[in-house]
Amino acid sequence: MRLVQAEIKNFRSIEDTGAFRIDNLTCLVGKNEAGKTAVLQALQGLFPYGQPQTVYDRTKENPRRHATKFDERHPHGNAEVVITWWELTDDELKILRSEFGEDAVTGKEVVVRKYYGSGVTSWTMPINQAVVVSTMIAPDKLTSDESAPLKESKTTQDLKAKLSGIEGRTSNQEALLSRLNTFRDGSAIKKGIDLIDHSVPKFFYASHYDRMSGEISTNKLSTDRSNNTVTIGDRIFLDFLELAGTSLEELEGTQHYEELKAKCEAASNDITEQIFRYWTQNDALEVNLDFSQGKPSDPPPFNSGTVVRARVWNTLHRASVPFSERSAGFVWFFSFLVQFAAMRKEAGNVIILLDEPGLTLHGKAQADLLEYIKNELLPHHQVIFSTHSPFMVPADRFSSVRVVEDVVKRAPTGRPEIIGTKVREDVLVTNKDTLFPLQGALGYDIAQSLFVGKNTLLVEGPSDILYLQALSEALRLRKREALDPRWTICPAGGIDKVRPFVSLFGGNHLNVAVLTDIASGDKKKIEDLRKSEILQSGRIFTAGDFTGKSEADVEDFFDASLYCKIVNSAYALSGKNAISPDILAKAAPDTTRIVKQTEAQFKILPTTVPEFDHFAPAAWLIKNLSILDEDSSQIDETLARAETCFKSLNALL
């Protein structure tokens, strides 16, 4: 069966969450104390993994604000806690149809409920009992005389009761009664439940706080296990021993240290290998176990018997620390993998519930954990997890996100009216704190993909994009080498912005190149950027590399006369206001950068002329590409410089 929908009622902060859809991966997002843990723990109580049937505790778990009104609110004594909707698999449908007949199975949906005060579940099965009865007493099964006293039966229980009351039953009637005796309480519904019960998933719950003990005393752990008081940390340690193929008893009475050490190292290595497929924070760690006899001077209970200590060895620093003193994130990740591996070894169909997984992990490590969930858990299990971190929100699966809110409204008198925890499929909530993780996740995802591509060329500003596109198109029309369309051109805002840009987007493993302007004060910045190795060698170009100038902008790719023609056309400059290379050289004799010369000239033009804007000439050019169609030395020299640049950039692809 596959869980498709759930609803939680009358549980802690929850009065009624409302029914909410469950996907293969379902992410519950909400701020602290919103009720996310209550949702997960209520679900766990339906079919708990590794525990006896849970009985919801009315005293502890019914909403406290209604503690004195339980009987008033639930006059029949049945307060629902969990309602779940499941979808039968094709194999399960085949089993039911084989038992009851094709027409008796009316659909794929199964509804399972659980109430306070009982560990028993209530099922609604897609089985039409009247059709089951009709099929059982059909002419091919019973003669008309044999079926006559049974025709008024509406359920298999009625049918069994009537058959039991017949004296001198025929062989056909006896065979039918024998079959009905295999039905629990004579019920076709219960028989259907029993037929598919083996495939009903259990709920495996893991909390952020569940971490393996770093030090155990076999004497104390043995006593705790006898008294059923084993802590969660020690339980995870027992799981680890099971993965290693050993046991607490073997630890207590071992006479073969090397064999035991080898088993534990093998289990540790297996878990560590799993971690480092996804743990990108530090790959120089190993988890080792150390065995010794308790020393009288050690604090109890570690002063006698066999003591096992887990330590984390750092191969870079060549030092180890106790497991419990390592970063909380690493300890949690290791502990979760131990729990999951142990569960997977003995359990079949399991739905995994993760309560705030990776809460202490760095944002990048949380993204690693999310990848682990998608790649390692989802192919085999449905996963429902809670979070309030943007890095744990699956931005590529926003339809699987559910918003959890503890809703409080204000009555007309101004007093708070408690509605309780709600789970919503839409994200149009009004609480900005609840929305924050979604905003953060979506914003980060957009920022990682909106302006950049797999191959990103960083330039100074938007005008450079237009100039390069215009020159590339002119070369393409002449069947010469244009800028490869695989490049995504992105304005970085200057050489000072390159380093933070690459740092921000480096996680996407982009192929980044830089084409930047260069002024007298930029040379050291460019050299420092090259030395920083934030970009691979040979991926930083300046306009000066292709113009032969020590200072240059992309505009200097253009012949000076051609650039002046473009500016004159863009600003409708004519007569005495028109610019030329000679005029520009006189306007700013201390620079060879044609853009700076143009800026200087515009400052002395009449006030009727608009202020010079770098973007305006580029915008005019992209609309008037025919100006580059001419056959002239000005065009040839311009395109030659651009082609040399494009060849250098394309070689990086």
N, C-alpha and C positions, 0 to 999 in steps of 0.2 A: 504493500500500500504506500501511497505517496501523500504526504500532508499538503493540502491545498489552501486551507483557511482555518483560522482559529479565532476564538473569542474568550476572554477571561472576565469573570464576574466575582464580586464579593470576596476579594483577596487583597488584604493589606490596603494599599492606597487606591485600589481599583474597585469601583462599583460596577462598571461595565465598559470595557475598552471599545466595544463595537466589534463587529466581525472584520478581520483584516486578512488579506491574501498572503499566502506563504509561497515563495518561489524556491528554486534550488538554493539560491543564496539570498537571504533576507537580512537586511541591516536595520537595526532599531536605533534611531538617532534621537537623542534628547539630552537635556542638561541634567546635572546631578539632582537626585531625588525626584526625578520625573516618574519613576515606576518601571524602568527598564528591567531591573533585576527581578521585580515582582512578576513581570510577564514571563520571564525565562523560568523562574522557579515554579510557577504555577504549571507551566507546560511540562517541566521535568516530572512533576508529581503524577502526571497521567500514566506514563509507562516508564518509571525510572530505571536507568541502566545500573546494574551492580548493586541494587538495593531491593528489599522486599517491597511489596505494594505499599505505596504511600497512602496514609489516611490524613487528609487535610484537617488541621487542628482548628476547630471553631474558635477556641479561646484565644489562640495566638494569632491566627491569620484572618479571621473575619474583621472587616474594617472596624477599628475601635470606636469610631463615632456612632456606630450602629450596634454596639455590643449589647445594650439593654433592649433593643428593639428587634432582636433576631426572630423571635416567634411571631411578632406582629408583621414583619416584612416577609416572612416565609411561613405562612400558616400551615402548610402541608409538611413542614419539617425538612423539605428538600431545597437546599440552597445550592444552585449550580456554581461550580468554580471554573471548570474548563469545558468548552464545547469545541470540538475539532471536526473538520470535514476532510475526508480522505478520498482518494481516487484509487480504485482497484486496478491492478495491472492486468494485462491480457491473460497471463497464466492463472491469476486468481479467478478471473471471470470463467475461464475454462473449467476450473475445479468446481465452481458453484453450478455451472450449467450442466456439467456431467452428473452432479448429484441430484439436482432438482428439475432439470429440463430447461431448454432454451427460453421458453416463454415465461418461466417462473422468475427469472432474473431480470429485473426491470430497469437496471441502469448500472452506472459505475460508482455512484457516490455512497459512502458509508459515513455516518455521523456517530461520533463517540463522545459521551458526556461523563463527567465525574462530579460528585457532590461531596459536601461536608458529611462527616460522620461515618463514611464507609470507604473501604479500599476497592469496592466493586465499581466497575464501569458499566454504563448503560449504552447499548448499541442500537442504531437504526440501520437495518440492512435492506438492500434493494431486492427483497425477496417477497413475492406475492404468495401468501400462504394458501389462499383459495385456489390458485393455479397449481401449487404443489399438491394439494389434496386431490384436485381434479385429475392430475397426472397419475397419482398413485392408485386411484380407483378406476382408471380408464378401462374400456372394454378389453384391451390387450393384456391387462393385468388381472382383472376380476370379471367374473360373469355378472350378468344383470342381477341375478339373485344374490350373489355375494356382495355386490356394491349397494344394493337397495337400502339396507339399514344404515349405510354410512353417508348417504348423499347430503344430509343436512350439515355435515361437518364443515366448519369454516376455517379451522386451524388444524395443524397436525396434532396438537394436544387433544382437541375434540375427537379427532379421528382415532387416536390411541385409546381414549376413554371408551368410545363406542365399541371398538374392537375387543377391548378387555372385557366388556360386558356381555359379549356373545358367547354362549355355551355351544360346544361342539363346532368350533371354528374349522373351516375347510383348510386344506393345505395352503391355498393361495392367501387366505386371511391370516393364517399363522405366519407365513413368510413375511407378510406386510407388517404384522405386529413385531416380529423379530427385528425388522429393519427400523421400525420406529423406536424400539428399545435402545438402539444405538444413538438416538438423538438425546442430547442432554435435556432432561425434563420433558422429553417428547416434543421439543420445540424445533421447528425448521430453522428459526432465526438463530437459536443457540448452536444448532448443528452447523449452520453456515459460519458462525463466529469461530467455532472449533476448527473448521476446515482451513481457515486462513490465518488462524492465530499465530502460527509459526512464522509468518512473514510480517507481522506487525512490528514496526520499528520501536526500539527503546530510545529514550532521551538521555544522551551523555552530556552532563553539565560540567563545565570547567570554569572556574572563576579566576580573575586576575590575581587573587590572593593565594591561589593554590601553588605552593612551591615545595620542591623536594627538600627534605631535611638534609643538611650538610654533614650531620654527625649523629650517629645512632649507637645506642648500647643494645646489643642483642638480648641481654638479660631483661632490660626494661621493656623492650619492644615485644618480647615473648609474653611478658606479664600483661601488657596492655592489650595484646591480641586476645588473650584468654578472657579478659574483662570487657572486651568489646569497646575499648577506650582509645583505639589507635587514632592519632591525629592525622589530618590530611597530608601533612608533610611526610610522616612516616609511612602512610599508605602508598604514596608515590615512590618512596624508597623500596617498598615491597614489590611494587610493579617493576621497578628497575631490576631487582634481583630475579624476578620471574623472566624478564627479557634476557637476562644473562644465563638462564638455564640453571639457576641455583635457587636456594631457599634460605630462610632464616635458620632452619634446623641445621643445614649444612654449614652455615657460618658459625653456629654455636659449637659444633662438634668437629670442625674440619681438622684433618691431620695432613692435608695436602695443600699447603699454601700456594704453590705454583699453579696448580690446576685451577684453584678458585680464583686466583689473580688473573689468570688467562681468560676465564669466562667473563669476569666483570670488565676487563679491558675490551673484550670483543663487543660487549653490549654498549659500552661507553663510546667506542669508536663508531659503531653503527649509528647511534643517535647523533654524535658529533658531525658525522658526514652529512646527515640529513639537515642539520642546522646550517652548515656552511654552503649548502646549495642555495640558501636564501639569505643567510646572515651576512650582510656586506659591511658591517661595522668594524669587524676585526677578525681576520682569518688566522690569527696566530694563537688561538686558544685550544686547549685540550682539557678534557675532564678525566681525572684519574681517581681511583679509590685506593685508600691506604688502610691496611689491617694491622691491628696491634692488640695486645692485652692491656686492659685498663691498669693504670698505675695508681697505687694507694694515695698519692698526693694530688691526683686529679679530682675535680669536683664530681660528686655523684650525679647521675648514675654511671659516669664514665671512669670510675675508679676500680671496676672489676669486670670480669668476663671479656668477651670479644667486643672491641670498639671499631667501628668502620667510619672513616672520615673521607668525604669527597673533597677534592681540591681541584682548582682550576690552574693549569700550568700555562704560562705565557711564553711561547717559544722565542719571542723577540727579546724580552727582558730577562729570559732564563730565570724566572722566579715563579713561585706558586703562592696562591692565597686560598684560605678556606672557601668552599663553595658558597656559603652563605654571605661572604664578604665581597663576592663579585658583584658586578652591576646587576641591579634588580631585574633589568630587562633580559639579560642573558640567562639568569637563573630561571626566570619565568618561562622563557622560550624552551630551554632544556627540559624543564619539568613538564610542560605541556606535551612535548614530543614523547616523553616517557609515558605519560598517561594515555596519549592517543595510540602509541604503538602497542601498549599492553591491552587496551580495549580492542584494537583491531585484530589482535592475535586470537581472542576468544569470542568476540561478538560478531553477529551477522549484520542484520539491517539496523543501523543506528542513525538517529538524527542528532547532530552535534549542536549544543547550545554553548556559546562562549560569552561570558559576562565580562565586558570591558577588556578584551584581550589586548595584550601589549601596551597597557596603560603607561608603563614606565619606559617604554621604548622611545628612542629618538624618532622624529618624524619619518626619516628615510627608512629606519628599521621597521616602522609600522607599515610602510608601503611594501617592504619585503615580506612581512607577515601576511599582508593581504594577498600577495602573489602566491604565498604558500597555501593559503586557504583555497584560492582559485585552482591552482595546479594540482595539489595533492589531496585535498579533501572533497572538493565538489565532484570529481569523477565518480566517487563512491558513496557520498553522503549528502543529504540536505544539511545546510549550515544556517543557523540563525544566531546572529551575534549583535551585541549592543556596543555602542561607542558614543563619545562626544568629541572625538578627534577628527579634524578634517582629513587627516592622512589615512584614516581607516574607512572613509566613505568611498565605496566603489563608484567613481565618477563615470565609468563606462557602463554601469548598471543602475542608473538612477531610478528606473522603474521598480527596482527591488528594495528601495529605501522606504522605511516606514518611520513616520515622525511620532515620538512618544511625548505627550504633554500631561502634566498634572494641572488640570483645568480648574481655575477658580474664577467665578464671576462675581460681580458686585450687584447686590440687590438694590432696589430703589432707595432704601434707607442708607446705603453705603456700606452695609455689613457684607463680609465675604460669604459667598455661596459656593460650597465645595462640590464640584462635579466629579472629581476624581480623575484617575489616569485614563487617557484616551489614546488609541493608536490609530493613526491616519495614514492613508495611502497618498494623499496629496500633500504637497509641501507648502501650501499657501497658508501657513500659520502666521499668527500675529506676533508671537513672542520672538523677539530678535535673538535672544540667547539660544532658543531652540534652533533657530535657522542658521546660527553661526557656522556649525560644522559643514552644513550643506553649501553655504555661501563660500566658505574657505575651500572646500573640495572642488566645487565647480569653477571658482575663480582660478585656482591653481591649474586645473586641467585646461581651461581656456588659455591662460597665460602660456602654458607649455606648448600650445598648438596653434594659436590664432595667427601669430606673426612669423612663425618659424616653420621650416620644413626640415626634412632629413639632411639636405644640403643647403646651408644657410650662408649667404654672402652679406656681411655687415658693411654698410656704407654710412656716410655722415648723416644725410638727411633725405627727405622725400624727393627733393629736386634731383639728387643723384640717381634715384631709381628711374625717373623719367628719362634722364639723359642716357643712361645705359640701355634702357629699352629702345629708345629711338636709334641709337647707334647700332645696336644689335639687329634691329629690323632692317636697317639700310644695308648692312653686310649680308644678311640672309637673302635679300632680294638680288644681291650681286653674286649669290652662290659662293660667298666667302664664309670664313668661320665666325659664327655669331656666338653669343653667350648661351651656353647649354640651358635649355628650359628646365632642367632638373634643379638649377639654382633657384632658391627663394631669396629675393633681395629684401633685406630688412634694415630700416634706419636705426642705428644705435645711438645717434646723438653726439658722436665725437669719440676721439681716441680714449678719453677718460672713462667712457661708459662701456668699453669693450670688455674689460676684466670682469666687472660685476655681471654683465650680460652672459658671458660664457659660464661663470660660476652658477648663475641662476638656472640656465637651461642645460648645463652640462650633463645632468642626470638623464637626458634624453638620448645620449650618445650621438649627438649631431656631428656632421661633417661641417665645420665652420671655417670660413676664410674671411679676411678683412681687406677691404679697399678703402683707405682713408686719405683725407686731405693731409697735407703736411705744411706746417709753418715753422718759423725759426725756433719757437719754443717747444715744438713737438718732437724733435729728434731724440732727446733723452727719454721721453715717455715711450716712444716706439721701441727704442732699444731695451728699455726696462721690461716692456711687454713681451718682447721676443725672449729675453732671458728668463722670464717667469715660467716659461714652458706651459702656460695655461692653454696655449694652442700648440699644435704640432708644428715642427720646424717648417719654414717656407710657406706659411699660410697668411702672412701679414704683408700686404702690398700697400704702397703709397702712390698717389697720383704722380709724384715725382719720378717713380720707377719707369714710367712710360712716356713722360714728356721731356725728360732730360733737364728738368729744372730742380733746383734744390728746395724750392717752395712751390707747391702746386695744389690745385683742386681738380675735381673731375671736369670742371668747365675748361681747364687748360688742355684737355684732349682736343678741343676745337681750335682750328686755326683762328687767330685773333680777328681777322677780317670777317670770317664766317660768324663768330660769336657776336661781333658788333651788329651784324646784319640781323641776327636773331633778336637781340635786345631792342634794336630800333623798331623791328616789326611788332614785338610784344607790347611796347609802350607807345607805338605810333609816333616815334621821334623823327623829325625831319628838319631840314634847314639848319639853322644855327644850333638847334638842340640835338641833332643827330650825333652819335658817337662814332669814333674811328680808332684804330690802334694808336695813331700818333697822339690823338687827344687824350686817350686813356693813359699813355706813358707819361704825359706831362702832368696829368692830374695826380698821379701817385708815383713819382720817380724812384721811391725807395723800395718798391716791391715789384716782382714780376708776375704776381698772381692777378689774373685778369678780373677776377671777381672783386678783389680789393680795389683795383683801379676803377672799376665801374662804380663801386660804392662811393669812392671819392669824387668822381665826376658828377654823380647824381646830386651830391650835396650842394653843388654850385649851379645846378640847373634852376630855372624859374620855379616858383612855388606851384605853378599850374601843373607841373609834371609830378606824377605820383612818386612816393618814396620807393626806392629800389627794394625789390623783394627777390631773393634767390629763386623762389619757386615760379614766378611769373614767366621768365624766359623758357624754362623747362616745360611748363604747361602749354605755352604757345607752340613749342617745337613738336610735342607729341601729337598736336592737332594739325600740324603742317609738315608732315614728314617729307613731302615732295621737295622741300628745300635741299634735301640730301641726295636727290636724284641726279643733280647736275654732274657733268664731267668737267672737273676743274682741279687744279692743284690743291686748292683749299680743301675740297671734299676728300681728295685722295689722301692727303697728309692726316686729316682728321680721322678717317676710317682706318688708316694704317696703325695709328696709335691705339685706337680702340681694339682692333683685331689682335694686336700683340698682347694687350691686357686680357682679352677673352681667352686666348690660347693658354696663357699662364694659369688662369682660373680653371678652365676646363680640364687641364692636366691633373687637377686635384680630385677629380671625380673618380 
